[in-house]
Amino acid sequence: MSQFYNDLKNANITERELAKVIEEKLDCKTIEFNDDNRYDIKFKGKIDFTVEVKEDFITKTTGNIGVEYHSRGKDSGINTTQAHFYLYKTHTSNSKYELLLMKTKELKKIIKEKKYFRVVNGGDFGSNTMMYIFKLDEIRRISIKLN
């Protein structure tokens, strides 16, 4: 199985896990899981809203968070999402993680303001995935912590 499909399987598990957290913390119900680039999860609460879920495994080593914007020759991630919110599960030590929820428009604002400190090429071999790299504290500044 390719790394992409393995990552997708793990992402689906994480999305379902975090949907339960969002339901509990924000008093809403999951109404849809989505597999295209618009959003990952749709919720019904006082208002309907959508969330893009990201998991960053190397935050614990780097202290940074990557925000994808281009992959495989086309816009992706933050450049294509229609989600109202971004939720990052950032691994900060061996067994600990933070759940950071931010408005997508706030994330786009700090990108426009160039609050990231570098741009990198990463992802799977051959994907030419481009990411803005932010210090964790910059992302915390625009987020609410859910755990």
C-alpha positions in Angstrom: 0.0 0.0 0.0 1.4 3.4 -0.9 2.2 6.0 1.8 -0.7 8.2 0.5 -3.3 5.5 1.2 -1.8 4.6 4.5 -1.9 8.3 5.5 -5.5 8.6 4.2 -6.6 5.7 6.4 -4.9 7.2 9.5 -6.4 10.6 8.6 -9.9 9.1 8.5 -9.4 7.6 12.0 -8.2 11.0 13.3 -11.1 12.8 11.8 -13.6 10.5 13.5 -11.8 10.8 16.8 -11.7 14.6 16.7 -15.3 14.9 15.5 -16.3 13.4 18.9 -14.1 16.0 20.7 -15.6 18.9 18.7 -19.2 17.6 19.4 -18.4 17.5 23.1 -16.6 20.9 23.3 -18.8 22.9 21.0 -22.2 21.3 21.6 -22.9 20.2 18.1 -23.4 17.0 16.0 -21.4 15.6 13.1 -23.6 15.5 10.0 -21.0 14.5 7.3 -17.5 13.3 6.7 -16.2 14.6 3.4 -13.3 13.2 1.2 -12.6 16.1 -1.2 -10.6 19.3 -0.8 -13.5 21.5 0.5 -13.5 20.3 4.2 -13.2 17.2 6.2 -16.2 17.3 8.6 -19.5 19.2 8.7 -21.3 19.9 12.0 -24.7 21.1 13.0 -25.0 23.3 16.0 -26.4 26.7 16.6 -25.0 27.3 13.1 -23.7 24.7 10.6 -19.9 24.8 10.2 -17.1 22.8 8.5 -13.7 21.8 9.8 -10.5 20.9 8.0 -8.5 18.4 10.2 -4.7 18.3 10.1 -2.3 16.2 12.1 1.4 17.3 12.6 3.6 14.5 13.9 6.9 16.5 13.8 5.9 19.4 15.9 7.4 17.6 18.9 10.8 17.7 17.2 10.7 21.0 15.4 8.3 23.2 17.5 6.7 24.2 14.1 3.5 23.6 12.2 3.3 23.2 8.4 0.4 24.5 6.4 0.2 22.9 3.0 -0.7 25.1 0.0 0.4 23.4 -3.1 0.9 19.7 -4.1 1.4 17.6 -7.2 1.4 20.7 -9.5 -1.7 22.3 -8.2 -3.2 24.4 -5.3 -4.1 22.3 -2.3 -4.6 22.6 1.5 -5.2 26.2 2.6 -5.5 27.4 -1.0 -8.5 25.1 -1.8 -10.3 24.6 1.5 -13.8 25.9 2.0 -13.8 25.0 5.7 -14.8 27.5 8.3 -12.2 26.2 10.7 -8.8 24.4 10.8 -8.1 22.0 13.6 -4.5 20.9 14.2 -3.7 17.9 16.2 -0.1 18.7 17.1 2.1 16.0 18.7 4.2 17.8 21.3 5.8 14.9 23.1 5.8 11.1 23.1 2.2 10.7 24.2 0.9 14.2 24.4 -0.8 16.4 21.8 -2.6 19.7 21.5 -5.8 20.3 19.7 -5.7 23.8 18.2 -8.9 25.2 16.5 -8.7 28.4 14.5 -10.8 30.2 12.0 -9.6 29.5 8.5 -9.8 33.2 7.7 -7.4 33.9 10.6 -4.9 31.4 9.3 -5.2 32.9 5.8 -4.6 36.4 7.4 -1.4 35.4 9.1 -0.2 33.8 5.8 -1.0 37.0 4.0 0.9 38.9 6.7 3.8 36.5 6.2 3.9 35.5 9.8 5.4 32.1 8.7 9.2 32.0 8.9 9.9 29.9 5.9 8.5 27.9 3.0 9.5 24.3 2.5 9.1 21.4 0.0 8.0 18.2 1.7 5.4 15.4 1.7 5.6 12.1 -0.1 8.4 11.5 -2.7 7.5 13.2 -6.0 4.5 15.2 -4.5 6.4 18.5 -4.5 4.2 19.6 -1.6 4.8 23.2 -0.5 4.1 24.3 3.0 4.3 27.5 5.0 6.1 26.8 8.3 4.9 28.6 11.4 6.3 28.5 14.9 3.8 26.7 17.2 3.3 29.9 19.3 2.2 31.8 16.2 -0.5 29.2 15.6 -1.5 29.1 19.3 -2.0 32.9 19.2 -4.9 32.6 16.7 -6.3 29.3 18.2 -8.4 28.0 21.0 -7.1 24.9 22.7 -9.7 22.1 22.8 -7.8 19.8 25.2 
